[in-house]
Amino acid sequence: MNSKSNTTLTIALVLWIALCYFVAWTGAQVSPGIASSEWYDQLNRPGWNPPGWLFGPVWTLLYTFMGIAAWRIWKQLGFSEGKRELGAFIVQLILNGLWSQIFFNMQNVGLALIEIIILLTAIVVTTALFFRRDKIAGWLMVPYILWVTFATALNAAIWVMN
């Protein structure tokens, strides 16, 4: 993949990050802060629930890392040789966007818990595939695993408390 020009690589990096930000945008449309938070505000939540202002910066960083990780795999392997890795990435990205729709838009905490467990599994698989091809890409996914593990515990606590 060394034949790609710097311009092509830069555009591709921007596109991978933009794809991740698009998924973030779709989730933000139904999340508290942009959408009505009346339903979410009425939920019983654990004392360790982070303040609302924390989610935006954390997710911005995570989506940036995810985009860079996918770009590194694409840069090294392209779409044909990296179809397993990039396919897994796209699957987990779709699942990522789906969670917000289930939790906030459908207001179904239990179904969201099942979905986030599937999402976490998909992220772990994607990360393992990334590590096999590019250690930096793999490490860029680790904070995402940690945050979604925390989010899974939070989703579970909210489900139990409500």
FIMINU-364427 format. One line per field, with one value per atom (N, C-alpha, C, O): residue number from 0; residue in three letters; atom name; x, y, z. Coordinates in steps of 0.1 Angstrom, whole numbers, padded with zeros to 4 digits. Example, Ala and Ser with C-alpha at 12.3 -4.5 7.8 and 13.67 -1.06 7.14 Angstrom:
2
pos <- (0_0_0_0_1_1_1_1)
code <- (ALA_ALA_ALA_ALA_SER_SER_SER_SER)
site <- (N_CA_C_O_N_CA_C_O)
east <- (0132_0123_0132_0142_0128_0137_0129_0134)
north <- (-0057_-0045_-0033_-0033_-0022_-0011_0000_0011)
up <- (0078_0078_0078_0085_0071_0071_0079_0080)
***
This chain:
162
pos <- (0_0_0_0_1_1_1_1_2_2_2_2_3_3_3_3_4_4_4_4_5_5_5_5_6_6_6_6_7_7_7_7_8_8_8_8_9_9_9_9_10_10_10_10_11_11_11_11_12_12_12_12_13_13_13_13_14_14_14_14_15_15_15_15_16_16_16_16_17_17_17_17_18_18_18_18_19_19_19_19_20_20_20_20_21_21_21_21_22_22_22_22_23_23_23_23_24_24_24_24_25_25_25_25_26_26_26_26_27_27_27_27_28_28_28_28_29_29_29_29_30_30_30_30_31_31_31_31_32_32_32_32_33_33_33_33_34_34_34_34_35_35_35_35_36_36_36_36_37_37_37_37_38_38_38_38_39_39_39_39_40_40_40_40_41_41_41_41_42_42_42_42_43_43_43_43_44_44_44_44_45_45_45_45_46_46_46_46_47_47_47_47_48_48_48_48_49_49_49_49_50_50_50_50_51_51_51_51_52_52_52_52_53_53_53_53_54_54_54_54_55_55_55_55_56_56_56_56_57_57_57_57_58_58_58_58_59_59_59_59_60_60_60_60_61_61_61_61_62_62_62_62_63_63_63_63_64_64_64_64_65_65_65_65_66_66_66_66_67_67_67_67_68_68_68_68_69_69_69_69_70_70_70_70_71_71_71_71_72_72_72_72_73_73_73_73_74_74_74_74_75_75_75_75_76_76_76_76_77_77_77_77_78_78_78_78_79_79_79_79_80_80_80_80_81_81_81_81_82_82_82_82_83_83_83_83_84_84_84_84_85_85_85_85_86_86_86_86_87_87_87_87_88_88_88_88_89_89_89_89_90_90_90_90_91_91_91_91_92_92_92_92_93_93_93_93_94_94_94_94_95_95_95_95_96_96_96_96_97_97_97_97_98_98_98_98_99_99_99_99_100_100_100_100_101_101_101_101_102_102_102_102_103_103_103_103_104_104_104_104_105_105_105_105_106_106_106_106_107_107_107_107_108_108_108_108_109_109_109_109_110_110_110_110_111_111_111_111_112_112_112_112_113_113_113_113_114_114_114_114_115_115_115_115_116_116_116_116_117_117_117_117_118_118_118_118_119_119_119_119_120_120_120_120_121_121_121_121_122_122_122_122_123_123_123_123_124_124_124_124_125_125_125_125_126_126_126_126_127_127_127_127_128_128_128_128_129_129_129_129_130_130_130_130_131_131_131_131_132_132_132_132_133_133_133_133_134_134_134_134_135_135_135_135_136_136_136_136_137_137_137_137_138_138_138_138_139_139_139_139_140_140_140_140_141_141_141_141_142_142_142_142_143_143_143_143_144_144_144_144_145_145_145_145_146_146_146_146_147_147_147_147_148_148_148_148_149_149_149_149_150_150_150_150_151_151_151_151_152_152_152_152_153_153_153_153_154_154_154_154_155_155_155_155_156_156_156_156_157_157_157_157_158_158_158_158_159_159_159_159_160_160_160_160_161_161_161_161)
code <- (MET_MET_MET_MET_ASN_ASN_ASN_ASN_SER_SER_SER_SER_LYS_LYS_LYS_LYS_SER_SER_SER_SER_ASN_ASN_ASN_ASN_THR_THR_THR_THR_THR_THR_THR_THR_LEU_LEU_LEU_LEU_THR_THR_THR_THR_ILE_ILE_ILE_ILE_ALA_ALA_ALA_ALA_LEU_LEU_LEU_LEU_VAL_VAL_VAL_VAL_LEU_LEU_LEU_LEU_TRP_TRP_TRP_TRP_ILE_ILE_ILE_ILE_ALA_ALA_ALA_ALA_LEU_LEU_LEU_LEU_CYS_CYS_CYS_CYS_TYR_TYR_TYR_TYR_PHE_PHE_PHE_PHE_VAL_VAL_VAL_VAL_ALA_ALA_ALA_ALA_TRP_TRP_TRP_TRP_THR_THR_THR_THR_GLY_GLY_GLY_GLY_ALA_ALA_ALA_ALA_GLN_GLN_GLN_GLN_VAL_VAL_VAL_VAL_SER_SER_SER_SER_PRO_PRO_PRO_PRO_GLY_GLY_GLY_GLY_ILE_ILE_ILE_ILE_ALA_ALA_ALA_ALA_SER_SER_SER_SER_SER_SER_SER_SER_GLU_GLU_GLU_GLU_TRP_TRP_TRP_TRP_TYR_TYR_TYR_TYR_ASP_ASP_ASP_ASP_GLN_GLN_GLN_GLN_LEU_LEU_LEU_LEU_ASN_ASN_ASN_ASN_ARG_ARG_ARG_ARG_PRO_PRO_PRO_PRO_GLY_GLY_GLY_GLY_TRP_TRP_TRP_TRP_ASN_ASN_ASN_ASN_PRO_PRO_PRO_PRO_PRO_PRO_PRO_PRO_GLY_GLY_GLY_GLY_TRP_TRP_TRP_TRP_LEU_LEU_LEU_LEU_PHE_PHE_PHE_PHE_GLY_GLY_GLY_GLY_PRO_PRO_PRO_PRO_VAL_VAL_VAL_VAL_TRP_TRP_TRP_TRP_THR_THR_THR_THR_LEU_LEU_LEU_LEU_LEU_LEU_LEU_LEU_TYR_TYR_TYR_TYR_THR_THR_THR_THR_PHE_PHE_PHE_PHE_MET_MET_MET_MET_GLY_GLY_GLY_GLY_ILE_ILE_ILE_ILE_ALA_ALA_ALA_ALA_ALA_ALA_ALA_ALA_TRP_TRP_TRP_TRP_ARG_ARG_ARG_ARG_ILE_ILE_ILE_ILE_TRP_TRP_TRP_TRP_LYS_LYS_LYS_LYS_GLN_GLN_GLN_GLN_LEU_LEU_LEU_LEU_GLY_GLY_GLY_GLY_PHE_PHE_PHE_PHE_SER_SER_SER_SER_GLU_GLU_GLU_GLU_GLY_GLY_GLY_GLY_LYS_LYS_LYS_LYS_ARG_ARG_ARG_ARG_GLU_GLU_GLU_GLU_LEU_LEU_LEU_LEU_GLY_GLY_GLY_GLY_ALA_ALA_ALA_ALA_PHE_PHE_PHE_PHE_ILE_ILE_ILE_ILE_VAL_VAL_VAL_VAL_GLN_GLN_GLN_GLN_LEU_LEU_LEU_LEU_ILE_ILE_ILE_ILE_LEU_LEU_LEU_LEU_ASN_ASN_ASN_ASN_GLY_GLY_GLY_GLY_LEU_LEU_LEU_LEU_TRP_TRP_TRP_TRP_SER_SER_SER_SER_GLN_GLN_GLN_GLN_ILE_ILE_ILE_ILE_PHE_PHE_PHE_PHE_PHE_PHE_PHE_PHE_ASN_ASN_ASN_ASN_MET_MET_MET_MET_GLN_GLN_GLN_GLN_ASN_ASN_ASN_ASN_VAL_VAL_VAL_VAL_GLY_GLY_GLY_GLY_LEU_LEU_LEU_LEU_ALA_ALA_ALA_ALA_LEU_LEU_LEU_LEU_ILE_ILE_ILE_ILE_GLU_GLU_GLU_GLU_ILE_ILE_ILE_ILE_ILE_ILE_ILE_ILE_ILE_ILE_ILE_ILE_LEU_LEU_LEU_LEU_LEU_LEU_LEU_LEU_THR_THR_THR_THR_ALA_ALA_ALA_ALA_ILE_ILE_ILE_ILE_VAL_VAL_VAL_VAL_VAL_VAL_VAL_VAL_THR_THR_THR_THR_THR_THR_THR_THR_ALA_ALA_ALA_ALA_LEU_LEU_LEU_LEU_PHE_PHE_PHE_PHE_PHE_PHE_PHE_PHE_ARG_ARG_ARG_ARG_ARG_ARG_ARG_ARG_ASP_ASP_ASP_ASP_LYS_LYS_LYS_LYS_ILE_ILE_ILE_ILE_ALA_ALA_ALA_ALA_GLY_GLY_GLY_GLY_TRP_TRP_TRP_TRP_LEU_LEU_LEU_LEU_MET_MET_MET_MET_VAL_VAL_VAL_VAL_PRO_PRO_PRO_PRO_TYR_TYR_TYR_TYR_ILE_ILE_ILE_ILE_LEU_LEU_LEU_LEU_TRP_TRP_TRP_TRP_VAL_VAL_VAL_VAL_THR_THR_THR_THR_PHE_PHE_PHE_PHE_ALA_ALA_ALA_ALA_THR_THR_THR_THR_ALA_ALA_ALA_ALA_LEU_LEU_LEU_LEU_ASN_ASN_ASN_ASN_ALA_ALA_ALA_ALA_ALA_ALA_ALA_ALA_ILE_ILE_ILE_ILE_TRP_TRP_TRP_TRP_VAL_VAL_VAL_VAL_MET_MET_MET_MET_ASN_ASN_ASN_ASN)
site <- (N_CA_C_O_N_CA_C_O_N_CA_C_O_N_CA_C_O_N_CA_C_O_N_CA_C_O_N_CA_C_O_N_CA_C_O_N_CA_C_O_N_CA_C_O_N_CA_C_O_N_CA_C_O_N_CA_C_O_N_CA_C_O_N_CA_C_O_N_CA_C_O_N_CA_C_O_N_CA_C_O_N_CA_C_O_N_CA_C_O_N_CA_C_O_N_CA_C_O_N_CA_C_O_N_CA_C_O_N_CA_C_O_N_CA_C_O_N_CA_C_O_N_CA_C_O_N_CA_C_O_N_CA_C_O_N_CA_C_O_N_CA_C_O_N_CA_C_O_N_CA_C_O_N_CA_C_O_N_CA_C_O_N_CA_C_O_N_CA_C_O_N_CA_C_O_N_CA_C_O_N_CA_C_O_N_CA_C_O_N_CA_C_O_N_CA_C_O_N_CA_C_O_N_CA_C_O_N_CA_C_O_N_CA_C_O_N_CA_C_O_N_CA_C_O_N_CA_C_O_N_CA_C_O_N_CA_C_O_N_CA_C_O_N_CA_C_O_N_CA_C_O_N_CA_C_O_N_CA_C_O_N_CA_C_O_N_CA_C_O_N_CA_C_O_N_CA_C_O_N_CA_C_O_N_CA_C_O_N_CA_C_O_N_CA_C_O_N_CA_C_O_N_CA_C_O_N_CA_C_O_N_CA_C_O_N_CA_C_O_N_CA_C_O_N_CA_C_O_N_CA_C_O_N_CA_C_O_N_CA_C_O_N_CA_C_O_N_CA_C_O_N_CA_C_O_N_CA_C_O_N_CA_C_O_N_CA_C_O_N_CA_C_O_N_CA_C_O_N_CA_C_O_N_CA_C_O_N_CA_C_O_N_CA_C_O_N_CA_C_O_N_CA_C_O_N_CA_C_O_N_CA_C_O_N_CA_C_O_N_CA_C_O_N_CA_C_O_N_CA_C_O_N_CA_C_O_N_CA_C_O_N_CA_C_O_N_CA_C_O_N_CA_C_O_N_CA_C_O_N_CA_C_O_N_CA_C_O_N_CA_C_O_N_CA_C_O_N_CA_C_O_N_CA_C_O_N_CA_C_O_N_CA_C_O_N_CA_C_O_N_CA_C_O_N_CA_C_O_N_CA_C_O_N_CA_C_O_N_CA_C_O_N_CA_C_O_N_CA_C_O_N_CA_C_O_N_CA_C_O_N_CA_C_O_N_CA_C_O_N_CA_C_O_N_CA_C_O_N_CA_C_O_N_CA_C_O_N_CA_C_O_N_CA_C_O_N_CA_C_O_N_CA_C_O_N_CA_C_O_N_CA_C_O_N_CA_C_O_N_CA_C_O_N_CA_C_O_N_CA_C_O_N_CA_C_O_N_CA_C_O_N_CA_C_O_N_CA_C_O_N_CA_C_O_N_CA_C_O_N_CA_C_O_N_CA_C_O_N_CA_C_O_N_CA_C_O_N_CA_C_O_N_CA_C_O_N_CA_C_O_N_CA_C_O_N_CA_C_O_N_CA_C_O_N_CA_C_O_N_CA_C_O_N_CA_C_O_N_CA_C_O_N_CA_C_O_N_CA_C_O_N_CA_C_O_N_CA_C_O_N_CA_C_O_N_CA_C_O)
east <- (0008_0000_0009_0004_0022_0031_0029_0034_0021_0020_0010_0009_0003_-0006_0001_0011_-0004_0002_-0002_-0011_0006_0003_-0011_-0018_-0015_-0028_-0039_-0049_-0037_-0047_-0048_-0059_-0037_-0036_-0043_-0051_-0041_-0047_-0062_-0070_-0067_-0081_-0087_-0098_-0081_-0086_-0087_-0097_-0077_-0078_-0090_-0097_-0092_-0103_-0116_-0125_-0117_-0129_-0132_-0144_-0122_-0124_-0129_-0138_-0123_-0127_-0141_-0149_-0144_-0157_-0168_-0179_-0165_-0174_-0177_-0189_-0167_-0169_-0177_-0186_-0174_-0182_-0196_-0205_-0199_-0212_-0221_-0232_-0215_-0222_-0224_-0234_-0214_-0216_-0227_-0235_-0228_-0238_-0252_-0262_-0253_-0267_-0271_-0283_-0261_-0264_-0268_-0276_-0261_-0263_-0277_-0282_-0282_-0296_-0306_-0317_-0304_-0314_-0309_-0317_-0297_-0292_-0295_-0298_-0295_-0298_-0288_-0276_-0292_-0284_-0288_-0288_-0290_-0295_-0310_-0318_-0313_-0327_-0333_-0326_-0346_-0352_-0346_-0345_-0343_-0337_-0347_-0344_-0360_-0370_-0371_-0371_-0371_-0372_-0359_-0360_-0348_-0335_-0334_-0329_-0338_-0337_-0345_-0342_-0356_-0365_-0360_-0365_-0350_-0345_-0337_-0330_-0338_-0329_-0316_-0315_-0305_-0292_-0283_-0285_-0272_-0263_-0255_-0254_-0250_-0242_-0230_-0224_-0225_-0213_-0215_-0206_-0228_-0231_-0223_-0225_-0216_-0208_-0217_-0228_-0212_-0220_-0221_-0213_-0232_-0235_-0225_-0222_-0218_-0208_-0196_-0189_-0194_-0182_-0184_-0174_-0196_-0198_-0193_-0187_-0196_-0192_-0176_-0172_-0169_-0154_-0148_-0139_-0154_-0149_-0152_-0143_-0164_-0168_-0160_-0157_-0158_-0150_-0136_-0132_-0130_-0117_-0117_-0109_-0127_-0128_-0131_-0125_-0140_-0143_-0131_-0129_-0123_-0111_-0101_-0095_-0099_-0090_-0095_-0087_-0108_-0113_-0111_-0107_-0113_-0111_-0096_-0093_-0087_-0073_-0069_-0061_-0074_-0071_-0076_-0068_-0088_-0093_-0085_-0082_-0081_-0073_-0059_-0054_-0053_-0040_-0042_-0033_-0053_-0055_-0057_-0051_-0065_-0068_-0055_-0052_-0047_-0034_-0025_-0018_-0025_-0016_-0021_-0013_-0034_-0040_-0049_-0051_-0054_-0064_-0077_-0079_-0087_-0100_-0100_-0107_-0094_-0095_-0087_-0092_-0075_-0067_-0072_-0070_-0078_-0082_-0097_-0103_-0104_-0118_-0123_-0134_-0116_-0120_-0119_-0129_-0108_-0106_-0115_-0122_-0116_-0124_-0139_-0147_-0142_-0156_-0161_-0172_-0152_-0155_-0156_-0165_-0148_-0149_-0162_-0168_-0166_-0179_-0191_-0200_-0190_-0201_-0202_-0212_-0190_-0191_-0195_-0201_-0192_-0196_-0211_-0217_-0217_-0231_-0238_-0247_-0232_-0238_-0236_-0245_-0226_-0224_-0235_-0241_-0238_-0249_-0262_-0271_-0264_-0277_-0280_-0292_-0270_-0272_-0280_-0289_-0275_-0282_-0296_-0305_-0299_-0313_-0321_-0333_-0316_-0324_-0326_-0337_-0315_-0316_-0323_-0333_-0320_-0326_-0338_-0348_-0338_-0349_-0361_-0372_-0357_-0368_-0371_-0381_-0361_-0362_-0364_-0372_-0356_-0357_-0343_-0334_-0342_-0330_-0326_-0314_-0335_-0332_-0326_-0316_-0333_-0328_-0315_-0306_-0313_-0300_-0289_-0278_-0292_-0282_-0278_-0266_-0287_-0284_-0275_-0265_-0279_-0272_-0258_-0249_-0256_-0243_-0233_-0221_-0239_-0230_-0226_-0214_-0234_-0230_-0220_-0210_-0223_-0214_-0200_-0190_-0199_-0186_-0179_-0167_-0186_-0180_-0174_-0163_-0182_-0177_-0165_-0156_-0164_-0153_-0141_-0130_-0142_-0131_-0126_-0114_-0135_-0131_-0123_-0112_-0129_-0122_-0108_-0099_-0107_-0095_-0084_-0073_-0089_-0079_-0075_-0063_-0084_-0080_-0070_-0060_-0073_-0064_-0050_-0040_-0049_-0036_-0028_-0016_-0034_-0027_-0020_-0010_-0026_-0021_-0012_-0003_-0016_-0010_-0012_-0023_-0001_-0002_-0007_-0015_-0003_-0008_-0023_-0031_-0028_-0043_-0050_-0060_-0044_-0050_-0051_-0061_-0040_-0039_-0049_-0054_-0051_-0060_-0075_-0083_-0078_-0091_-0093_-0104_-0082_-0083_-0091_-0100_-0089_-0098_-0113_-0121_-0116_-0129_-0135_-0146_-0127_-0132_-0134_-0144_-0125_-0127_-0139_-0147_-0142_-0153_-0166_-0176_-0167_-0179_-0181_-0193_-0170_-0172_-0179_-0188_-0174_-0180_-0195_-0204_-0197_-0211_-0220_-0232_-0214_-0222_-0227_-0238_-0217_-0220_-0231_-0240_-0229_-0239_-0253_-0263_-0253_-0266_-0272_-0284_-0264_-0269_-0275_-0286_-0268_-0272_-0285_-0294_-0286_-0299_-0310_-0321_-0308_-0318_-0323_-0335_-0313_-0317_-0325_-0334_-0320_-0326_-0340_-0347_-0344_-0356_-0365_-0376)
north <- (-0012_0000_0013_0024_0011_0023_0032_0043_0028_0036_0048_0056_0048_0059_0072_0072_0083_0096_0101_0096_0111_0117_0123_0123_0129_0135_0125_0127_0113_0102_0097_0095_0096_0091_0101_0096_0113_0124_0124_0124_0123_0123_0110_0111_0099_0087_0088_0083_0093_0095_0103_0100_0114_0123_0116_0117_0107_0100_0089_0088_0082_0072_0079_0074_0090_0097_0103_0102_0108_0114_0103_0105_0091_0080_0077_0075_0077_0075_0087_0084_0099_0110_0110_0115_0105_0104_0095_0098_0084_0075_0082_0081_0089_0097_0107_0109_0114_0124_0117_0123_0105_0098_0095_0096_0091_0088_0101_0101_0111_0124_0130_0137_0126_0132_0127_0133_0116_0110_0110_0105_0115_0115_0127_0138_0126_0139_0149_0147_0162_0173_0179_0191_0170_0175_0172_0180_0159_0155_0158_0161_0156_0158_0148_0136_0152_0143_0140_0134_0143_0141_0126_0124_0117_0103_0099_0092_0102_0098_0104_0098_0117_0123_0117_0118_0110_0103_0089_0083_0084_0071_0071_0081_0060_0059_0055_0045_0061_0059_0057_0063_0049_0048_0061_0069_0062_0073_0075_0086_0065_0065_0069_0068_0072_0077_0090_0099_0090_0102_0114_0112_0126_0138_0139_0134_0144_0145_0151_0147_0162_0169_0160_0164_0149_0141_0132_0129_0129_0119_0125_0118_0138_0144_0143_0138_0148_0148_0134_0131_0125_0111_0104_0098_0105_0099_0105_0098_0118_0125_0119_0116_0117_0111_0097_0092_0089_0075_0073_0065_0081_0080_0085_0079_0094_0098_0087_0083_0080_0069_0058_0051_0055_0044_0047_0038_0059_0063_0061_0057_0066_0064_0050_0045_0041_0027_0021_0013_0023_0018_0022_0015_0035_0041_0033_0030_0031_0024_0010_0005_0003_-0010_-0009_-0016_0001_0003_0007_0001_0015_0020_0008_0007_-0001_-0012_-0023_-0029_-0026_-0038_-0035_-0043_-0023_-0020_-0027_-0033_-0025_-0031_-0046_-0054_-0050_-0065_-0073_-0083_-0070_-0078_-0076_-0085_-0064_-0061_-0063_-0057_-0071_-0071_-0077_-0073_-0087_-0092_-0082_-0080_-0075_-0065_-0053_-0048_-0048_-0036_-0039_-0031_-0052_-0056_-0057_-0053_-0062_-0063_-0049_-0046_-0040_-0026_-0020_-0013_-0022_-0016_-0022_-0015_-0035_-0042_-0036_-0032_-0034_-0028_-0014_-0009_-0007_0007_0008_0017_0000_-0001_-0004_0002_-0014_-0017_-0006_-0004_0002_0013_0023_0028_0027_0036_0031_0038_0018_0011_0013_0014_0012_0012_0025_0024_0036_0049_0049_0055_0043_0043_0034_0038_0023_0014_0020_0020_0025_0030_0043_0044_0053_0067_0068_0074_0064_0066_0056_0061_0044_0034_0033_0028_0039_0039_0025_0022_0015_0001_-0003_-0007_-0001_-0003_-0018_-0021_-0027_-0041_-0046_-0053_-0042_-0045_-0039_-0045_-0026_-0019_-0027_-0027_-0033_-0041_-0053_-0056_-0060_-0071_-0066_-0073_-0056_-0050_-0046_-0048_-0039_-0035_-0046_-0045_-0057_-0069_-0075_-0078_-0075_-0079_-0069_-0073_-0056_-0046_-0047_-0047_-0050_-0051_-0063_-0063_-0074_-0086_-0082_-0086_-0075_-0071_-0062_-0063_-0053_-0045_-0053_-0050_-0062_-0071_-0079_-0080_-0084_-0092_-0082_-0086_-0071_-0061_-0057_-0057_-0055_-0051_-0062_-0060_-0075_-0086_-0087_-0090_-0085_-0086_-0074_-0076_-0062_-0051_-0054_-0051_-0059_-0062_-0071_-0070_-0081_-0091_-0084_-0089_-0073_-0066_-0053_-0050_-0046_-0034_-0031_-0028_-0032_-0030_-0016_-0015_-0006_0007_0008_0014_0002_0002_-0005_-0001_-0016_-0024_-0016_-0015_-0009_-0001_0011_0015_0016_0027_0023_0032_0010_0005_0002_0000_0000_-0004_0006_0002_0019_0028_0027_0028_0024_0021_0009_0009_-0002_-0014_-0010_-0014_-0003_0001_0009_0007_0019_0028_0020_0022_0012_0004_-0007_-0010_-0012_-0021_-0013_-0018_-0001_0008_0011_0010_0014_0017_0005_0006_-0007_-0019_-0021_-0024_-0018_-0019_-0008_-0011_0003_0014_0011_0013_0005_0001_-0009_-0009_-0019_-0030_-0024_-0028_-0015_-0009_-0001_-0002_0006_0013_0004_0006_-0007_-0017_-0023_-0024_-0027_-0033_-0022_-0026_-0010_0000_0005_0012_0002_0006_-0005_-0003)
up <- (0000_0000_0000_0002_-0002_-0002_-0014_-0014_-0024_-0036_-0034_-0043_-0023_-0020_-0018_-0010_-0023_-0021_-0007_-0001_-0003_0010_0010_0020_-0002_-0003_-0001_0006_-0008_-0007_0007_0012_0014_0028_0037_0046_0035_0043_0041_0051_0029_0026_0032_0038_0031_0036_0052_0057_0058_0073_0077_0086_0070_0073_0070_0078_0060_0057_0068_0072_0072_0083_0096_0102_0099_0111_0109_0118_0097_0094_0095_0100_0091_0092_0107_0110_0115_0129_0135_0144_0131_0136_0132_0139_0119_0115_0124_0127_0128_0137_0151_0157_0155_0167_0166_0175_0154_0152_0153_0158_0147_0147_0161_0164_0169_0183_0191_0200_0188_0195_0192_0201_0181_0178_0187_0188_0194_0203_0217_0226_0220_0233_0241_0235_0254_0262_0259_0256_0259_0256_0242_0241_0232_0220_0218_0216_0221_0221_0235_0244_0236_0249_0259_0256_0271_0281_0292_0302_0290_0300_0305_0317_0295_0299_0307_0317_0301_0308_0322_0331_0323_0336_0347_0358_0342_0352_0356_0365_0349_0352_0366_0369_0373_0385_0379_0371_0384_0379_0391_0402_0390_0401_0404_0395_0416_0420_0412_0411_0406_0398_0383_0375_0380_0367_0364_0371_0353_0350_0347_0343_0349_0346_0330_0323_0326_0312_0303_0292_0309_0301_0297_0288_0304_0302_0289_0282_0285_0274_0261_0253_0258_0245_0243_0233_0252_0250_0250_0242_0258_0258_0245_0239_0240_0227_0216_0206_0216_0205_0204_0193_0215_0216_0211_0203_0216_0212_0197_0190_0192_0177_0169_0158_0174_0167_0167_0156_0178_0179_0170_0163_0170_0162_0147_0139_0142_0129_0125_0114_0134_0131_0130_0121_0139_0139_0126_0120_0122_0109_0097_0088_0098_0087_0086_0075_0098_0098_0091_0084_0094_0089_0073_0066_0069_0055_0048_0037_0054_0048_0046_0035_0055_0054_0045_0038_0046_0039_0027_0018_0027_0017_0020_0030_0012_0014_0011_0019_0001_-0003_0007_0012_0010_0020_0034_0043_0037_0051_0053_0062_0044_0045_0058_0063_0064_0077_0088_0095_0088_0099_0097_0106_0085_0082_0082_0086_0078_0080_0094_0098_0103_0117_0123_0131_0118_0123_0119_0127_0107_0102_0110_0114_0113_0121_0134_0139_0141_0155_0154_0164_0144_0142_0141_0147_0133_0131_0145_0149_0152_0165_0175_0183_0174_0182_0180_0190_0168_0165_0168_0173_0167_0171_0186_0189_0194_0208_0212_0220_0208_0211_0207_0214_0195_0190_0199_0202_0204_0212_0226_0232_0232_0246_0246_0254_0239_0240_0231_0236_0219_0210_0213_0214_0214_0217_0232_0237_0240_0255_0261_0269_0255_0259_0265_0258_0278_0286_0285_0284_0286_0286_0272_0272_0262_0248_0246_0239_0251_0249_0256_0251_0268_0275_0267_0266_0261_0252_0241_0237_0234_0223_0226_0219_0238_0241_0245_0243_0250_0252_0238_0237_0229_0215_0209_0203_0211_0207_0213_0206_0226_0233_0227_0225_0225_0218_0205_0201_0197_0183_0184_0176_0194_0196_0200_0194_0209_0213_0201_0198_0193_0181_0171_0166_0169_0160_0165_0157_0178_0184_0182_0179_0185_0183_0169_0166_0159_0145_0142_0134_0147_0145_0151_0144_0163_0169_0161_0160_0154_0146_0134_0129_0130_0118_0121_0114_0132_0135_0150_0154_0157_0172_0176_0185_0169_0172_0170_0178_0159_0156_0167_0172_0172_0183_0196_0202_0199_0211_0211_0221_0199_0197_0200_0204_0200_0203_0217_0222_0225_0239_0247_0255_0246_0254_0251_0260_0239_0235_0242_0247_0243_0250_0265_0270_0271_0285_0287_0296_0278_0280_0278_0285_0268_0265_0276_0279_0282_0293_0305_0311_0307_0318_0314_0322_0301_0297_0298_0301_0296_0298_0312_0315_0321_0336_0339_0347_0334_0336_0331_0338_0319_0313_0322_0324_0326_0335_0348_0352_0354_0366_0365_0373_0354_0351_0349_0353_0342_0339_0353_0355_0361_0374_0383_0390_0383_0391_0386_0394_0374_0368_0365_0360)
***
